[in-house]
Amino acid sequence: MDLDNADYIRETLDLPGCQIVLRVDRELCTDDGEIVLHDTRYYVSSLNPDLVTAADLLKHVRQHWRIENGLHFLKDRWWDEDRHHTRRPGLSACLAAINNAALSIHRLRSDPDLPVRAAADYIAWKPALGLKLLNS
């Protein structure tokens, strides 16, 4: 088969918008240069390859992980949102919306110099502060 990667993915995996296939290798190193983690991730994009640069693609990948780490990681790992089950139709979506609102308010009202988790832990130990942040 004489197809480039994007053609192969477009046809074989039925992703008709695929224009670019991107491989990103990541290494995590200690201060002395020892590699402690190496992983490879693949991305599929519908961006026009004639109009995008490698720097643009890297910016898109970093933006994706910024959202993933800043929102989904918090909701999945800290608030264990994926394990919240309900039998009432629509209730899960309502709880997710409340979590999103709470996280947005938390980020807007908390000390910007503190990591999100540290600020949340601080408020958890001082609920009156949390109410004050909501009312101010």
PEFEN-V599224 format. One record per pair of residues at least 24 apart in sequence whose ideal C-beta (glycine too) atoms are under 8 Angstrom apart, sorted by sequence separation. I is the first residue (numbers start at 0). J is the second residue. D is the distance in whole Angstrom. If there is no record, write none. Layout:
BEGIN
i=I j=J d=D
i=I j=J d=D
END
This chain:
BEGIN
i=19 j=43 d=7
i=20 j=44 d=8
i=74 j=98 d=6
i=108 j=132 d=4
i=19 j=44 d=4
i=74 j=99 d=8
i=108 j=133 d=7
i=17 j=43 d=5
i=18 j=44 d=6
i=19 j=45 d=8
i=17 j=44 d=8
i=18 j=45 d=5
i=19 j=46 d=6
i=108 j=135 d=7
i=17 j=45 d=7
i=18 j=46 d=6
i=74 j=102 d=7
i=104 j=132 d=7
i=14 j=43 d=6
i=16 j=45 d=4
i=18 j=47 d=6
i=19 j=48 d=5
i=73 j=102 d=6
i=104 j=133 d=7
i=18 j=48 d=6
i=19 j=51 d=7
i=70 j=102 d=7
i=23 j=57 d=8
i=8 j=43 d=6
i=21 j=56 d=6
i=19 j=56 d=7
i=23 j=60 d=6
i=21 j=60 d=7
i=77 j=116 d=7
i=73 j=115 d=6
i=77 j=119 d=7
i=5 j=48 d=8
i=73 j=116 d=8
i=69 j=115 d=8
END
